Amino acid sequence: MSELKDVQSLPDYRQIEIDKVGIKGIRYPVSVLDRHKGIQHTIAEINMYVDLPHHFKGTHMSRFVEILNEFRHEIHIKKILCILQEMRKRLTAKVAHIEMSFPFFMEKEAPVSKAVGLMGYNCRILGSMGENFRDLVLEVEVPIMTVCPCSKEISAKGAHNQRGIVRVKVRFKKFIWIEELIEIVEKCASSPVYPLLKRTDEKFVTEWAYDHPMFVEDVVREVCSRLTENQEITWFSVEAENFESIHAHNAYAFIERNKN
Ligand SMILES: Nc1nc2c(ncn2[C@@H]2O[C@H](COP(=O)(O)OP(=O)(O)OP(=O)(O)O)[C@@H](O)[C@H]2O)c(=O)[nH]1
């Protein structure tokens, strides 16, 4: 068989460097560090990119998948930097990026009945590496429930309440548990959201939330103070979005802090 032409390696004459090129949306089994079980197996959607010098027509897409295959069961936060290093080497790139989105599962007890259910949280690990820098960001999305303080104050009966999402991103010194971030956020809401509630729990959660009304501003401020206290965290952003039950729009608040 005659040699197959390597179109990707042909020159390009437009003098335009590409910032990110690679593969997007590949589903792959990964393992994530779990505070109780050691390791949790889950499935991630992965994006992998490198930069491409102006003189090459294309990158070598198959090499990204080859790297994933080589790391196979060892794709977790402690290996991300090795994967990025390998991407830079094998694709002769200055900068490599990886984005891993995955559900992380935690067992959660109902507050009164103690009934246990599994709660899935959307998480992301974003990693980048260049010649003189490396960057790792951990992101968690935590569903919460809030009772509106204004509605509670002005209404003769009840108060409107809703499910919201808090999205926290952190940069850290050595390591931070996903569970720790989730627990921080859940303490900063009118109530956490539970996977399984019996009637006794429902009464407790409803009354507890009514006694702890929160605006989105209260939520991001509470999370901000706790993340500021945490010595392991060097940078963070927190956003809260409430899917308002009586308004036709969402309420939103955001804080970003660089602690260095
Ligand atoms: N660069 C690039 N490749 C693409 C694209 N769409 C599909 N491909 C295909 O991805 C395939 C894998 O590319 P390579 O990794 O360069 O394959 P290869 O040359 O056999 O592998 P190496 O010898 O490691 O370079 C090729 O068959 C490309 O045609 C695209 O938009 N850009």
The ligand as a MOL file (V3000), in Angstrom:
LIG
                    3D

  0  0  0     0  0            999 V3000
M  V30 BEGIN CTAB
M  V30 COUNTS 32 34 0 0 0
M  V30 BEGIN ATOM
M  V30 1 N -6.6690 18.2840 12.2170 0
M  V30 2 C -7.9140 17.8360 11.9550 0
M  V30 3 N -8.1140 16.5040 11.7810 0
M  V30 4 C -9.3860 16.0850 11.5500 0
M  V30 5 C -10.4770 17.0030 11.5040 0
M  V30 6 N -11.5870 16.3020 11.2690 0
M  V30 7 C -11.2220 15.0010 11.1740 0
M  V30 8 N -9.8930 14.8450 11.3330 0
M  V30 9 C -9.1940 13.5700 11.2410 0
M  V30 10 O -8.5260 13.1280 12.3990 0
M  V30 11 C -7.7480 12.0160 11.9750 0
M  V30 12 C -6.6010 11.7530 12.9140 0
M  V30 13 O -5.5480 12.6380 12.6470 0
M  V30 14 P -4.0520 12.3530 13.0710 0
M  V30 15 O -3.9280 12.2720 14.5370 0
M  V30 16 O -3.1810 13.3790 12.4220 0
M  V30 17 O -3.8210 10.8910 12.4500 0
M  V30 18 P -2.4860 10.1710 12.0570 0
M  V30 19 O -1.7090 11.0450 11.1240 0
M  V30 20 O -2.8550 8.8030 11.6260 0
M  V30 21 O -1.7350 10.0660 13.4500 0
M  V30 22 P -0.2150 10.5100 13.7420 0
M  V30 23 O 0.6570 9.6270 12.9330 0
M  V30 24 O -0.0680 10.3270 15.2210 0
M  V30 25 O -0.0960 11.9570 13.3570 0
M  V30 26 C -7.3400 12.2940 10.5610 0
M  V30 27 O -7.8020 11.2350 9.7610 0
M  V30 28 C -8.0900 13.5750 10.2290 0
M  V30 29 O -8.6380 13.6070 8.9400 0
M  V30 30 C -10.2130 18.4000 11.6610 0
M  V30 31 O -11.1070 19.2630 11.6110 0
M  V30 32 N -8.9190 18.7680 11.8880 0
M  V30 END ATOM
M  V30 BEGIN BOND
M  V30 1 1 1 2
M  V30 2 2 2 3
M  V30 3 1 2 32
M  V30 4 1 3 4
M  V30 5 2 4 5
M  V30 6 1 4 8
M  V30 7 1 5 6
M  V30 8 1 5 30
M  V30 9 2 6 7
M  V30 10 1 7 8
M  V30 11 1 8 9
M  V30 12 1 9 10
M  V30 13 1 9 28
M  V30 14 1 10 11
M  V30 15 1 11 12
M  V30 16 1 11 26
M  V30 17 1 12 13
M  V30 18 1 13 14
M  V30 19 2 14 15
M  V30 20 1 14 16
M  V30 21 1 14 17
M  V30 22 1 17 18
M  V30 23 2 18 19
M  V30 24 1 18 20
M  V30 25 1 18 21
M  V30 26 1 21 22
M  V30 27 2 22 23
M  V30 28 1 22 24
M  V30 29 1 22 25
M  V30 30 1 26 27
M  V30 31 1 26 28
M  V30 32 1 28 29
M  V30 33 2 30 31
M  V30 34 1 30 32
M  V30 END BOND
M  V30 END CTAB
M  END
